[in-house]
Amino acid sequence: MSYSVKRLGDICRFEYGKNLPGNTRTLGEVDVFGSNGIVGNHNIGFTIGKTIIIGRKGSIGEVLVSQKSCWPIDTTYFVDENCTECDLDWLALVLKHLKLNTLNKASGVPGLNRDDAYDKLVLVPDSKNDQRKIAAKLKTQLSEIEKARKAAEIIRDDIKRLKHLTLEDFFSEFEKTEKFALGKKAQTTSGSTPSRGQKKYWEPADIPWIKTGEIAFASIKKSEEYVSSLALKECSLKLLPVNSVLIAMYGQGKTRGQSAVLKVPATINQACFAVLPNNTWEPEFLQLWLMYSYQELRNISENRGGNQANLNGDLLNSFEVPAPSLEVQKRVVQNMQAALVEIDKLSNAWNAKFEEIASLPNKILEEIFNEFEYE
């Protein structure tokens, strides 16, 4: 098999995609591609046959392949049979290996300059038939890896469900136990954010200051930020004791509704809700019940008007939790934590396996194309 070293720009041409607003599309069977995948459909395409789509804005350097004519929009480049003499499957694999996402030059919205991509050097099999053979072999290997990845993903998701099923199993005996509103049996509070413009509230960094992003179903033993003792006096902050239970009232993604037990004295911001230590609930029992009730907490904060679903003090103060004897709570916590530790071990093992499988495509491409690097 003979090869030639060539610039990417000498073996293919990146053409610009075309704008196609949603309100101008006609429902059809042609895929409309954005920089990270299919974003809709249209009745006509403008590329010729099989097409490589490259992310230009947004998910820069993302490489996708359409098996038929499509409509790449203006956040992409595309390469079809009119843009190269190379085998398109082989070229797509080369583009994935080149890690075009590292060529971002935009200061604001990420952007890929095609001239930078063109300067990449590639070792090109002189025979298009050899290119096809390489592509066919790689596609077979990558297909098997994808099957393994999907199987591992299913197992990983099953383990996540196992944690909830374990909580459900332990807590099922308390469904008919008398429940009490948090605000009726415990002192609760929230926090605040000292002015960022006042350096005196942030230095010296004396006291942990917890934000919702740090509340993630795990004990909190340190914080990302600290406030000064002066902030504690002047900024409506309270120093919460160890074993306070924190709940995220709002935050990005899955944050809202997550809970944690505080293991250091700390303050919190206004997006956090705290249940102080009390004689009704063991802190770990309360936090585990809140974790078990995570979806319920998210549901009660949905559809309340406004632009964002949030929990608030009224909702949480009225949220009901069973209150068996403290002795029973301690027993349940001990048994449940032992079970959850084993599930976490299993989860960590499968997460590592999943990440290992997910990294295999890049490793295979590197093994095949590593000799192509001529920087």
N, C-alpha and C positions, 0 to 999 in steps of 0.2 A: 504494500500500500504506500503510495507516494504522497507527499504533502508539500504545501507551499505556505510560507508565513505571509499573511496579508493583513492590512488594516481592515477593521470591520466595515469602514466606509467604502472600501473597494469591493466588498462582496454583497452589500445590500444597501438599500436606501430606506430611511425612515420617512414615511409620509405623514402629514398631519391629519388627524381625524377631523370630522365635520360636526359643527353644532347641530343639535336636533332637540329643541325644547320639548318637554312632555306634551304640551298642548298642540304640537304640530305633528305628532306621530299618528299613524293610522294602524290600527290593530292588525297584526299579521304574524307570520312565523319566522321573521328575520330578527336575530338577536341584536340588541343595541348594547354596545360595550362601553363602560367607563373604565377608569384606570384600575379599579379593583374587581371588575367582573361585569356580569350582565346587569344592566340597569333598566331594562324594558324590552319592548318588541316594536317592530315596524313592519310595513308590508313590502318594503324594498331594501336591498342593501346596495352598497356602491363599491365594495371590494370584489376582487376576482377570486372565487373559490376559497380554498383554505387560506386562513389569514392569521398572522401573528399580531397580537395587540400588545403594545408596551406603554406602561403608565408614564405620562408626561407631567401631569400635575396631580397632586394628592398622593396616591400610592405610587410614587415614582419608581421606575425600574421594574415594576411588577410585569411579568411576562405571562400572557394568556394565549391560548390557541383556539380559534374557531374552525371547525371542520368544513364550514361552508361560507359563502358570501355573507357579510354582516355589515353593521354600521358602527364603526368606532367613532365616538364623539370627540369633541375638541380638547378633552383632557388627556388624549392619547396620541401616540404614533401608531402606525400600522405598517406591516410588510406583507405583501401578497406576491403572487407569481410574477407580477409586472415589476417588482422591486428587487428581485434577486434571481440568480441562476442556481442558487444552492437549493438543496432539499430543505423544505420548510420545517419538517420535524427536527432534523439535525440542527438547523439554525436556531430554532426555539430553545433547544437544550443548551446550545452555546450561549445564547443571551441570558438564560437563567444562571449559568455558571459565572458569567462576567460580573454579576452583582452590580447592575447598573444603578441600584438605589444609592450606592456610595458616591455617585457623581452629582448629587444635589448641589446646585450653585445659587439657588434663590435664597434671599434673606428673609422673606415672609413665607408665602405659600411654597411648599417644596416644588422644585421643578427640575426636569432633566433636559439639558441641552444636547441635542443630537450630535453636534460637532464633537463634544467630549466623548460620546460613545463611539463615534467613528474612529477616534484615535486608538482605540483598543486593538491590540494585535492578536490574531487568531491563527492557529495552525489548521489549515484547510486541506482535507483530503482532495486530491485533484480529481478523483472520480466521483461523480454524483451517486453512482451505485454504491461506492464505499460509504458515502455519507448516509445513505439509506440503511445500510447494514448496521452502522454504529447506532443510528437512531432507533432501529427496530430492537436491537439488543438492550439498549438503555430503557426503552419504553416498557419492555417486558419486565425488567428488574424493578422499575419504578411502580409498575402496576401491582406487583406482588407486595412491595413495601406499603402501598396505599391500602391494600387489603388488610395487612397486619396492623396498620395505624388505626383503621376503622374498628377492628376487633378490640384493640387495646383501649380505644376511646369508649366503646360500649362497656367494657369491664370497669374502666375508671368511673363512668357515670353510675354504674351499678353500685360501686363502693360508696359514692356520695349518697345514693338513696338508702344504703345500708345504715348510714349514720342516722338518718331521719327515722328509719324503721326501728332502730335501737332506742332512740328517744321515745318514740311512740309506744314501744313495748313497755318501757319502764314507767312511763307516765299514764298509761291507760288506766291503772288502778285508781288514779286521782281524778278522773273525769267527773265522778259523782261526788267527790269531796267538796265540802263547802269552800267557795272561793271568796276572796276579798279584794276590793279595789286597792291598788297600790297606794293611792293618796289617803286612804282611810286608815291604813295600818303602818305607814312609814312616812318619814319626812322626805320630801323630794325637793329638788332645786335644779336650776340651770346655771349658765355662766355668762360670760361676756368676752369681748375682744378689746383689749386696751388699744388706744390710738397708736397706730404704727408710726405716726409722726412724732411721738413722744419717746425719745430714746430712754428717758428715765424709767419708763415702764417695762423695758426689755433688758436693761443692764443695770446692775449685775444680774446674770441669769440664775436666780435663786430657786424658783419654784416651778415644778413641771406644769405645763399648760397643755391640756389634751384637746385635740380636734377629732371630728367624726371619723376621718380617715384612719385613725389609730384604733378605732373600736371595731374589732374583727374577730369576735368569738374566741378570744384568747386573753389570758391575764395581762394586764398592763403594768409593766415594771419600770418603764422609762418613757420619756416623751421626746418628740422631735423638737419642740420649742419650750422655752422657759420664760417666765416673767419675773420681774423684780418684786421685792417685798413691798415697795411703794405701790405697785399696781394692785396688790392684794388689798391695800387700805383704801385706794381711791377709785377703783374701777368696777365696783359691784361684783367682785370675785369672792368666792368662798373657798377656803382650803378644805377639801373633802378628805375624810379619813380613809384609811385602808379598809378594804372590803365594801366600799361603796360600789353599787352596780350601775354601770353607765349604759345608756341607750342612745344610738344615733338617730336624731329626729329627722335629719335630712342630709343629703350628700349625693355624690355622683354614683351612678351604676347601682351596685348591690348594697351600698353602704347603709341606706335608710333601713332601720329596724334591727341592725346588728347590735350586739351587746357584749359587755366584757366586765370582769371584776377588777377593780383598781387595787393594786398591790403596793402602791406608794402614795403618800399624801400628795394631792395634786389639785389644780384648778382646771376648769373646763371652759370651752367657748359656748356661745349661745345656741349652737346647733346640737349640743349634748344635753341629755336629761339624766339626772342622777337620783338613785334611790339610796338613801343613807342606811348604814347598818341599823338593824332593828330587832325586836324580839319575836317577830312573826316569821321571818324567812331567813334561813341560812343563805348567805350571798351566792354560793355556788349552786344551790338548789334553784334560787330565783333566776340566776343567769341561764341555767340549763333549760328551765321552763320557757324563758324568753327566746332562747335559741330554737326550741321546739315550736314556739309560736311565731317564728320569724315571718312566715308567709301571711299569717293572720294580721300581724302588725302592719305589714305592707298593704294588705287589702283594705284595712280600715282607714288608711290615709289616702287611698285612691279616690278619684271622682269627688273631691271636696271643693272644686272650683279653683281658680287661679291657674298659673302656668306650670306649677310644679307640685307634685304630690308630696306632702310633708306630714310628719307626725307633730304633735304639739303637746304642751303640758296637760291640757284638759283631757285629751285622748288617753294619754299614758296614766294620768292619775286615776282615771276611771277603768283602766284595764284590770281585769280580774285574774287572780292567780290562786290556785289551791294552797291551803295552809295546814297540812298535816302537822303533827308534833315535830319539834326540832330534832328529836331523837330519830324519828322516821326519816326526816329529810337528810340527816347525816348518813344514815344507812344507804339511802337511795343514791346519794351523791357518790359515796365510796364505790358502790357497785357499778354505777353508770360510768364513772371516770375510768375505772379499770377496763370496761368494755370499749370505751371510746379510744383509749390509748392503743389497744390492739387494732382497732379500725384505722387509726391514724398511721400506725406502722404499715398496715396493708396499703393504705392510700399513698403514702410516701413512696413505697416500693413501686407501685404501678405508675405513679406520676413520673418517676425516674425512667421506668421502662418506656412510657409513652414518649417522653422527651428524647430518649435514645432512638426510638423508631422514627420520630419526626425529623431527626437530624440526618438520617441515612441518605435521603435524596441528595443533599448537598455534598455529603462525603463521597457518594458514588460519582457525581459529576466532577468533583475535584480529582478523584483517582483517574478518571478518563481524560479530563481536560487540563490537568495540572501542568502538563508540558506545554500548554498553549500560552502560558503567561510569559510575556516578553516586555516587562515594564522598563 
